[in-house]
């Protein structure tokens, strides 16, 4: 009987870890300038910190309230830290940085950063990037696809552990 209780406890513990492992996505955690904030002087770099490592950007667009798109250099990616460098310093105005990226967990994530330079802080709806659809307006949207390699691997390990545990729990003891 103690074997069964130990086995059930181990399965519950392992099963509770699976959602934690598979839920880490590359969502924006912190930025400079801050989300909805304002910066003083001209801005030469945007620093983003994500909750998980970033693999690559599929799309990266910086626009202002007039719809002007600003050229960007290739982003500098160091695990969860990303530096975006506009080709020219950003002057007074309101801006929106829109991204579509692939995180280290293979999930596609898109989101945006809205900020002002020497101006009042803008509202997210005030600026729409040309590559955004009108329905993609939440601050973060994550494409949930539970067929990632990590998720599949964890499910296979879970099934194997269950089978081994059941085998040893219910096999007949020699008499």
Secondary structure, 3 states (H helix, E strand, C coil): CHHHHHHHHHHHHHHHHHHHHHCCCCCEEEEECCCCCEECCCECCEEEEECCCEEEEEEEEEEECCCCEECECCCEEECCEEEECECCCECCEEEEEEEEEEECCCCEEEEEEEEEECCCCCCHHHCCCCCCCCCCCCCEEECCCCCCHHHHHHHHHHHHHHHHHHHHHHCCCCC
